[in-house]
Amino acid sequence: METASCSSSSSDSTVKPAEQPPDEGVEADKSMLRSDSAQSGPSNNALPFGNLTNHSGSGDDSLDGLPNCAPRCPLTPSLSPRKRTTSQSKSEPPLLRTNKRTIYTAGRPPWYNVTGTTFKEAFVIGLCGGSASGKTTVANKIIEALDVPWVVLLSMDSFYKVLNKEEQELAAKNEYNFDHPDAFDFELLVTVLRKLKKGKSIKVPVYDFTSHGRRKEWKTVYGANVVIFEGILAFANKELLKLLDMKVFVDTDSDIRLIRRLKRDISLRGRDISGIIKQYNKFVKPAFEQYIEPTVQSADIVVPRGGENFVALDLIVQHVHSQLEKRKLRWDISALASAHQGQPLPTTLSVMESTPQVRGMHTIIRNKETNRDEFIFYSKRLMRLLIEHALSFLPLKPVSVETPQGGTYEGKRLSGKRITGVSILRAGETMEQALMAVCKDIRLGKILIQTNHDTGEPELHYLRLPKDLTEDYVILMDSTVSTGAAALMAVRVLLDHDVAEDKIFLISLLMAEMGVHSVAYAFPKVRIITTAVDKEVNDQFHIIPGIGNFGDRYFGTDAPSDWCESDDGMDI
């Protein structure tokens, strides 16, 4: 529910509704560390699930810290006041920050099957009710009680239309009706919620209540298992209703809503009582009676007394759990191993020519007796050759240049916007130097994927990507690929950030045939490039004869037991 402006203004009200944040590269957070298990993670109060338990970037980048097993938070009678001057559809990564490090405590399981296609849609809960009825409180209590890995809270407040100068003047005098359906950008809202339901990343506008405009920095929000969408007119649009799997109407007495509104606007927004009453009587109350209250007929559940009705909230949580159980996705890693036996290698695979030089370097880095210094030196040489080989597959266009002698040289230039490198942590990061040595001023992103020992599935734990990858050619780097599970997830992440499949180049020093087939089957347009392909993967999903644990040999560390191929040379 929008109200009149406060005394300060922090955004440009002339930002157009469709305006996106400016393109800008970012570097990964060097303080990112791994949490060994959910049991050793933070307490319930440490995880910021009460605000928004999805994990996406700030206005500067896409930062996705992903919850693995959120601690179960019992329903409590505490009521948190709404303290914000901007819309609430933003993300807070589940992490602990200390003086010297950042610990990410969670992970997202696959949201697609082995064919690379989205397996299930998110379960969307719609929360409707009058202004100050307690919708946000109900949403937060549902989030706390659900105890599921991925929940996104999307607020309708983010989708107010940008006001022109005349409308802003009316708003400053409490003469603009923010409770009318025409005040919202339903077209953008439906588009965003539809993409979010499909598990894709989306950009959400940030509405500034002090200036009645959208900030330039849009928030990136990632897909989830559960999406909670709340707003005063959440049930007022037919297309929106089609996207909601459960519709909950929060019914709170009008006197209580008015008292809450008075407290909020006086204490948090610096407004006077007369202005609040004027707006309430002229716009809020009539809009509730005309547009909001009638939509209770669309509700599946009506929750009297809002967040204080623990019986109703428990029923909602039980129903959501039952629906999620029906949609549960299970990855069968053994099926990946046997699905493509005996099949010829795909045409999208390019194996670098095994020259005497290349074979000699493989001999050194595969030898278990090779010391760390030599392993690093010859690995870097091989990476540089691999990067140069991979770049030869980029599309080029003819171009003429004038030489210093005044002659004309007919050459080639990249036919595209730019190249971006994305490494699968930890071992994939070792290839970044080779890429930067070849491609000047290249943008870099990072993805962390770990294996869940209980399910055997890869889980996405950390994601940081540069902005606006839509037109980029993306070099996806990992040291080794065995089953291809981590590579599949990494490619899926890029696709959900609107990278074209045929613009993704997966490069690795060593691959197993099983991993090559898995990636090519799921994503037939992805170019796969390596220096060698080994035939076998053993029961522990190690490549045979293989290269050993690349990450440990390169960094001189012992292998953690739960890291995927990107961290220990194996992909499980």
KOLGU-673904 format. One line per 10 residues: their letters; for each residue x, y, z of C-alpha. Coordinates in nm, 2 decimals. Layout:
a> X/Y/Z  ...
END
This chain:
metascssss> 0.00/0.00/0.00  0.16/0.32/-0.11  0.15/0.64/0.10  0.27/1.00/0.05  0.63/1.08/0.04  0.87/1.14/0.32  1.10/1.44/0.34  1.39/1.28/0.16  1.44/1.14/-0.19  1.69/0.89/-0.30
sdstvkpaeq> 1.60/0.79/-0.65  1.55/0.92/-0.99  1.17/0.93/-1.05  1.22/0.96/-1.43  1.34/0.60/-1.46  1.12/0.43/-1.72  0.93/0.11/-1.62  1.12/-0.11/-1.86  1.46/0.04/-1.77  1.72/-0.22/-1.66
ppdegveadk> 2.03/-0.17/-1.45  2.34/-0.05/-1.64  2.58/-0.32/-1.76  2.88/-0.35/-1.54  3.12/-0.63/-1.46  3.20/-0.75/-1.11  3.45/-0.96/-0.93  3.37/-1.25/-0.70  3.36/-1.23/-0.33  3.71/-1.35/-0.21
smlrsdsaqs> 3.58/-1.40/0.14  3.34/-1.67/0.04  3.40/-1.99/0.25  3.22/-2.32/0.27  3.00/-2.44/0.55  3.07/-2.81/0.62  2.72/-2.90/0.71  2.38/-2.77/0.81  2.44/-2.91/1.16  2.74/-2.69/1.21
gpsnnalpfg> 2.57/-2.39/1.05  2.42/-2.09/1.22  2.14/-2.07/1.47  1.78/-2.00/1.36  1.82/-1.64/1.44  2.14/-1.61/1.23  1.97/-1.69/0.90  1.78/-1.40/0.74  1.48/-1.61/0.63  1.23/-1.37/0.79
nltnhsgsgd> 1.28/-1.12/0.52  1.34/-1.31/0.20  1.51/-1.65/0.17  1.60/-1.63/-0.19  1.95/-1.54/-0.28  2.02/-1.31/-0.56  2.23/-1.02/-0.64  2.23/-0.67/-0.53  2.21/-0.39/-0.79  2.57/-0.45/-0.88
dsldglpnca> 2.57/-0.82/-0.96  2.39/-1.15/-0.92  2.48/-1.30/-0.59  2.30/-1.62/-0.50  2.37/-1.78/-0.17  2.14/-2.08/-0.16  1.98/-2.25/0.13  2.04/-2.62/0.18  1.84/-2.70/0.49  1.70/-2.40/0.66
prcpltpsls> 1.66/-2.45/1.04  1.29/-2.50/1.13  1.16/-2.19/1.30  0.84/-2.25/1.51  0.55/-2.01/1.47  0.58/-1.74/1.73  0.34/-1.46/1.83  0.60/-1.19/1.77  0.50/-0.92/1.52  0.76/-0.73/1.32
prkrttsqsk> 0.68/-0.38/1.21  0.71/-0.28/0.84  1.02/-0.07/0.83  1.10/0.02/0.48  1.09/0.31/0.24  1.15/0.09/-0.07  0.97/-0.22/-0.20  1.04/-0.55/-0.04  1.10/-0.78/-0.34  1.47/-0.80/-0.27
seppllrtnk> 1.70/-1.09/-0.18  1.92/-1.16/0.12  2.17/-1.44/0.09  2.16/-1.70/0.37  2.51/-1.64/0.52  2.70/-1.54/0.83  2.94/-1.25/0.81  3.23/-1.22/1.05  3.51/-0.97/1.06  3.73/-1.17/0.82
rtiytagrpp> 3.50/-1.41/0.62  3.16/-1.49/0.48  3.02/-1.83/0.54  2.75/-1.96/0.30  2.53/-2.21/0.47  2.30/-2.35/0.21  2.24/-2.50/-0.14  1.98/-2.54/-0.41  1.91/-2.88/-0.55  1.85/-2.93/-0.93
wynvtgttfk> 1.53/-2.78/-1.06  1.55/-2.97/-1.40  1.59/-3.33/-1.51  1.88/-3.50/-1.69  1.75/-3.37/-2.02  1.82/-3.02/-1.91  1.46/-2.91/-1.91  1.28/-2.77/-1.61  1.12/-3.06/-1.42  0.88/-2.88/-1.20
eafviglcgg> 0.73/-2.54/-1.14  0.75/-2.35/-0.82  0.46/-2.36/-0.59  0.31/-2.01/-0.58  0.12/-1.88/-0.28  -0.08/-1.56/-0.33  -0.15/-1.35/-0.02  -0.42/-1.08/-0.05  -0.57/-0.84/0.20  -0.62/-0.48/0.29
sasgkttvan> -0.35/-0.24/0.37  -0.19/-0.32/0.71  -0.38/-0.64/0.74  -0.06/-0.84/0.82  0.01/-0.99/0.48  0.39/-0.95/0.52  0.38/-1.09/0.87  0.18/-1.40/0.75  0.43/-1.44/0.46  0.73/-1.43/0.69
kiiealdvpw> 0.57/-1.68/0.94  0.49/-1.92/0.65  0.86/-1.89/0.54  0.98/-1.96/0.89  0.76/-2.27/0.93  0.80/-2.42/0.58  1.16/-2.54/0.64  1.22/-2.58/0.26  1.55/-2.49/0.08  1.43/-2.21/-0.15
vvllsmdsfy> 1.15/-1.96/-0.08  1.11/-1.62/-0.25  0.89/-1.34/-0.12  0.77/-1.12/-0.40  0.59/-0.80/-0.30  0.33/-0.62/-0.51  0.48/-0.29/-0.38  0.76/-0.34/-0.62  0.53/-0.30/-0.92  0.38/0.05/-0.87
kvlnkeeqel> 0.38/0.24/-1.19  0.63/0.53/-1.22  0.45/0.86/-1.16  0.48/1.15/-1.39  0.53/1.50/-1.26  0.16/1.58/-1.23  0.09/1.25/-1.05  0.39/1.31/-0.81  0.24/1.65/-0.72  -0.09/1.48/-0.64
aakneynfdh> 0.09/1.21/-0.43  0.27/1.48/-0.23  -0.07/1.63/-0.14  -0.22/1.28/-0.06  -0.44/1.32/-0.37  -0.31/1.02/-0.57  -0.49/0.68/-0.54  -0.23/0.41/-0.48  -0.50/0.16/-0.40  -0.66/0.16/-0.75
pdafdfellv> -0.57/-0.12/-0.99  -0.44/0.14/-1.24  -0.16/0.23/-1.00  0.01/-0.11/-1.06  0.20/-0.24/-1.36  0.02/-0.57/-1.40  0.18/-0.65/-1.73  0.53/-0.65/-1.58  0.41/-0.83/-1.27  0.26/-1.12/-1.46
tvlrklkkgk> 0.57/-1.15/-1.68  0.80/-1.16/-1.37  0.59/-1.40/-1.18  0.55/-1.63/-1.48  0.93/-1.65/-1.52  0.98/-1.70/-1.15  0.73/-1.98/-1.14  0.94/-2.16/-1.41  1.26/-2.13/-1.20  1.42/-1.86/-1.41
sikvpvydft> 1.61/-1.56/-1.28  1.42/-1.24/-1.29  1.48/-0.87/-1.24  1.25/-0.69/-1.00  1.21/-0.31/-0.99  1.28/-0.14/-0.66  1.01/0.12/-0.59  1.11/0.41/-0.37  0.82/0.53/-0.16  0.98/0.86/-0.09
shgrrkewkt> 1.01/0.97/-0.46  0.73/0.75/-0.61  0.97/0.62/-0.87  1.17/0.31/-0.95  1.54/0.31/-0.86  1.79/0.25/-1.14  1.92/-0.06/-0.96  1.68/-0.35/-1.02  1.72/-0.66/-0.80  1.80/-1.00/-0.94
vyganvvife> 1.59/-1.27/-0.79  1.63/-1.64/-0.86  1.37/-1.91/-0.90  1.26/-2.11/-0.60  1.07/-2.41/-0.47  0.81/-2.18/-0.32  0.71/-1.83/-0.42  0.50/-1.62/-0.19  0.34/-1.33/-0.36  0.17/-1.07/-0.15
gilafankel> -0.02/-0.75/-0.23  -0.34/-0.56/-0.17  -0.46/-0.65/-0.52  -0.30/-0.99/-0.56  -0.63/-1.14/-0.67  -0.75/-0.86/-0.89  -0.60/-0.98/-1.22  -0.72/-1.29/-1.41  -0.37/-1.37/-1.55  -0.22/-1.34/-1.20
lklldmkvfv> -0.48/-1.58/-1.06  -0.39/-1.84/-1.31  -0.03/-1.84/-1.17  -0.13/-1.89/-0.81  -0.14/-2.25/-0.67  -0.29/-2.14/-0.34  -0.48/-1.82/-0.27  -0.49/-1.69/0.09  -0.69/-1.39/0.20  -0.57/-1.22/0.52
dtdsdirlir> -0.88/-1.08/0.69  -0.82/-0.82/0.96  -1.06/-0.59/1.13  -1.07/-0.25/0.96  -1.02/-0.06/1.29  -0.70/-0.27/1.36  -0.58/-0.20/1.01  -0.63/0.18/1.05  -0.45/0.18/1.39  -0.15/-0.01/1.23
rlkrdislrg> -0.15/0.23/0.94  -0.15/0.53/1.17  0.14/0.39/1.38  0.34/0.31/1.07  0.30/0.63/0.88  0.35/0.85/1.18  0.66/0.68/1.32  0.83/0.55/1.00  0.72/0.80/0.73  0.69/1.12/0.92
rdisgiikqy> 0.34/1.20/0.82  0.07/1.38/1.01  -0.25/1.23/1.14  -0.48/1.45/0.93  -0.31/1.35/0.60  -0.33/0.98/0.69  -0.70/1.00/0.78  -0.77/1.20/0.46  -0.60/0.95/0.24  -0.76/0.66/0.42
nkfvkpafeq> -1.12/0.80/0.39  -1.07/0.92/0.03  -0.88/0.62/-0.12  -0.79/0.34/0.11  -1.13/0.25/0.25  -1.33/0.29/-0.08  -1.07/0.09/-0.27  -1.08/-0.19/-0.01  -1.46/-0.21/-0.04  -1.46/-0.19/-0.42
yieptvqsad> -1.15/-0.38/-0.53  -1.00/-0.58/-0.25  -1.28/-0.72/-0.03  -1.48/-0.88/-0.32  -1.17/-1.09/-0.42  -1.21/-1.29/-0.10  -1.44/-1.51/-0.32  -1.13/-1.62/-0.51  -0.95/-1.73/-0.19  -0.89/-2.10/-0.11
ivvprggenf> -0.82/-2.01/0.26  -0.93/-1.71/0.46  -0.70/-1.62/0.76  -0.88/-1.41/1.03  -0.65/-1.21/1.26  -0.35/-1.24/1.02  -0.02/-1.35/1.16  -0.17/-1.43/1.50  -0.38/-1.72/1.37  -0.14/-2.00/1.42
valdlivqhv> -0.39/-2.28/1.34  -0.46/-2.14/0.99  -0.09/-2.09/0.93  -0.01/-2.45/1.03  -0.28/-2.58/0.79  -0.12/-2.37/0.51  0.22/-2.50/0.58  0.10/-2.87/0.59  -0.07/-2.83/0.25  0.24/-2.67/0.09
hsqlekrklr> 0.45/-2.96/0.22  0.22/-3.21/0.07  0.22/-3.04/-0.26  0.60/-3.01/-0.26  0.63/-3.38/-0.18  0.43/-3.46/-0.50  0.66/-3.24/-0.71  0.98/-3.38/-0.56  1.27/-3.43/-0.81  1.51/-3.72/-0.78
wdisalasah> 1.83/-3.73/-0.98  1.95/-4.09/-1.06  2.33/-4.05/-1.11  2.36/-4.42/-1.21  2.12/-4.35/-1.49  2.35/-4.09/-1.62  2.63/-4.34/-1.62  2.45/-4.60/-1.83  2.23/-4.38/-2.06  2.48/-4.33/-2.34
qgqplpttls> 2.71/-4.64/-2.33  2.83/-4.74/-2.67  2.71/-4.42/-2.84  2.95/-4.22/-3.07  3.08/-3.90/-2.92  2.87/-3.59/-3.01  2.95/-3.36/-3.29  2.95/-3.06/-3.05  3.27/-3.21/-2.89  3.60/-3.07/-3.00
vmestpqvrg> 3.92/-3.25/-2.87  4.24/-3.05/-2.91  4.49/-3.23/-3.14  4.71/-3.47/-2.94  5.04/-3.33/-3.06  5.36/-3.46/-2.90  5.37/-3.14/-2.69  5.01/-3.19/-2.56  5.07/-3.56/-2.50  5.40/-3.48/-2.31
mhtiirnket> 5.22/-3.23/-2.09  4.94/-3.49/-2.02  5.21/-3.74/-1.92  5.35/-3.50/-1.66  5.03/-3.39/-1.50  4.88/-3.74/-1.50  5.19/-3.89/-1.33  5.12/-3.93/-0.96  5.49/-3.87/-0.88  5.49/-3.52/-1.04
nrdefifysk> 5.55/-3.25/-0.77  5.32/-2.96/-0.72  5.53/-2.70/-0.89  5.56/-2.90/-1.21  5.19/-2.99/-1.20  5.09/-2.62/-1.18  5.34/-2.52/-1.45  5.23/-2.77/-1.71  4.87/-2.74/-1.62  4.89/-2.37/-1.69
rlmrllieha> 5.06/-2.43/-2.03  4.78/-2.68/-2.12  4.51/-2.44/-2.01  4.66/-2.16/-2.23  4.66/-2.39/-2.53  4.30/-2.50/-2.45  4.17/-2.14/-2.42  4.34/-2.05/-2.76  4.18/-2.35/-2.91  3.83/-2.27/-2.77
lsflplkpvs> 3.85/-1.91/-2.90  3.89/-2.04/-3.25  3.52/-2.15/-3.24  3.39/-1.80/-3.18  3.22/-1.65/-3.48  3.43/-1.38/-3.66  3.34/-1.12/-3.91  3.57/-0.98/-4.19  3.73/-0.64/-4.12  3.98/-0.43/-4.31
vetpqggtye> 4.25/-0.24/-4.13  4.53/0.00/-4.26  4.88/-0.10/-4.18  5.15/0.14/-4.07  5.29/0.13/-4.43  4.96/0.25/-4.57  4.85/-0.09/-4.70  4.52/-0.27/-4.63  4.50/-0.59/-4.44  4.19/-0.81/-4.46
gkrlsgkrit> 4.14/-0.96/-4.12  3.88/-1.09/-3.87  3.71/-0.96/-3.56  3.47/-1.11/-3.30  3.12/-1.11/-3.43  2.94/-1.04/-3.11  2.91/-0.82/-2.81  3.18/-0.96/-2.58  3.32/-1.27/-2.41  3.25/-1.35/-2.04
gvsilraget> 3.43/-1.62/-1.84  3.25/-1.82/-1.57  3.45/-2.07/-1.35  3.30/-2.36/-1.16  3.47/-2.33/-0.82  3.72/-2.43/-0.69  3.93/-2.60/-0.96  3.77/-2.41/-1.25  3.91/-2.09/-1.11  4.26/-2.21/-1.20
meqalmavck> 4.17/-2.15/-1.56  4.09/-1.78/-1.52  4.45/-1.66/-1.55  4.49/-1.83/-1.89  4.16/-1.67/-2.01  4.26/-1.32/-1.89  4.60/-1.36/-2.05  4.43/-1.42/-2.39  4.12/-1.19/-2.36  4.19/-0.84/-2.24
dirlgkiliq> 3.95/-0.68/-1.99  3.73/-0.99/-1.98  3.44/-1.01/-1.73  3.44/-1.30/-1.48  3.18/-1.49/-1.29  3.19/-1.78/-1.04  2.96/-2.07/-0.95  3.00/-2.30/-0.65  2.84/-2.65/-0.67  2.86/-2.92/-0.40
tnhdtgepel> 2.72/-3.27/-0.37  2.45/-3.36/-0.12  2.55/-3.70/0.02  2.19/-3.78/0.12  2.05/-3.75/-0.23  2.36/-3.77/-0.45  2.25/-3.45/-0.62  2.46/-3.15/-0.71  2.35/-2.84/-0.52  2.41/-2.48/-0.62
hylrlpkdlt> 2.56/-2.29/-0.32  2.70/-1.97/-0.46  2.66/-1.77/-0.77  2.81/-1.44/-0.88  2.77/-1.33/-1.24  2.83/-1.00/-1.43  2.53/-0.81/-1.54  2.35/-0.85/-1.87  2.48/-1.18/-2.02  2.21/-1.20/-2.28
edyvilmdst> 2.43/-1.13/-2.58  2.76/-1.26/-2.44  2.96/-1.56/-2.54  3.03/-1.74/-2.22  3.34/-1.95/-2.16  3.24/-2.20/-1.88  3.55/-2.34/-1.72  3.61/-2.65/-1.51  3.93/-2.86/-1.46  3.76/-3.20/-1.52
vstgaaalma> 3.42/-3.34/-1.61  3.33/-3.70/-1.52  2.95/-3.75/-1.49  2.87/-3.40/-1.60  2.63/-3.33/-1.31  2.80/-3.01/-1.20  2.84/-2.89/-1.56  2.47/-2.96/-1.62  2.38/-2.74/-1.33  2.62/-2.46/-1.43
vrvlldhdva> 2.48/-2.46/-1.79  2.12/-2.45/-1.65  2.21/-2.15/-1.43  2.35/-1.96/-1.74  2.04/-2.04/-1.94  1.82/-1.91/-1.66  2.01/-1.59/-1.68  1.91/-1.56/-2.05  2.24/-1.68/-2.20  2.18/-1.84/-2.54
edkiflisll> 2.26/-2.21/-2.54  2.46/-2.19/-2.86  2.68/-1.91/-2.70  2.80/-2.13/-2.41  3.14/-2.30/-2.45  3.22/-2.56/-2.18  3.59/-2.61/-2.16  3.79/-2.86/-1.94  4.13/-3.01/-1.93  4.00/-3.36/-1.91
maemgvhsva> 3.66/-3.52/-1.96  3.50/-3.86/-1.94  3.29/-3.99/-2.22  3.00/-4.02/-1.97  3.01/-3.65/-1.89  3.04/-3.55/-2.25  2.73/-3.75/-2.34  2.54/-3.61/-2.05  2.60/-3.25/-2.13  2.55/-3.30/-2.51
yafpkvriit> 2.22/-3.48/-2.45  2.08/-3.22/-2.22  2.21/-2.92/-2.41  2.28/-3.01/-2.77  2.38/-2.66/-2.87  2.65/-2.62/-2.61  3.01/-2.64/-2.75  3.22/-2.89/-2.55  3.60/-2.84/-2.57  3.87/-3.04/-2.40
tavdkevndq> 4.23/-3.16/-2.44  4.15/-3.52/-2.38  3.86/-3.76/-2.33  3.90/-4.07/-2.11  3.66/-4.37/-2.15  3.58/-4.48/-1.80  3.43/-4.35/-1.47  3.46/-4.58/-1.17  3.21/-4.65/-0.89  3.33/-4.34/-0.70
fhiipgignf> 3.28/-4.14/-1.02  3.65/-4.08/-1.07  3.78/-4.05/-1.43  3.99/-4.35/-1.53  4.29/-4.34/-1.60  4.22/-3.97/-1.51  4.43/-3.70/-1.36  4.36/-3.75/-0.99  4.21/-3.48/-0.77  4.30/-3.17/-0.97
gdryfgtdap> 4.20/-2.92/-0.71  4.40/-3.08/-0.44  4.71/-3.14/-0.66  4.70/-2.78/-0.78  4.63/-2.61/-0.44  4.82/-2.86/-0.23  4.52/-2.94/-0.01  4.33/-3.25/0.11  4.00/-3.33/-0.06  3.68/-3.23/0.12
sdwcesddgm> 3.45/-3.53/0.09  3.15/-3.33/-0.04  3.29/-3.12/-0.33  3.18/-3.18/-0.68  3.41/-3.21/-0.98  3.50/-2.85/-0.98  3.67/-2.89/-0.65  3.83/-3.23/-0.65  3.85/-3.35/-1.00  3.53/-3.55/-0.99
di> 3.18/-3.47/-1.07  2.92/-3.67/-0.88
END
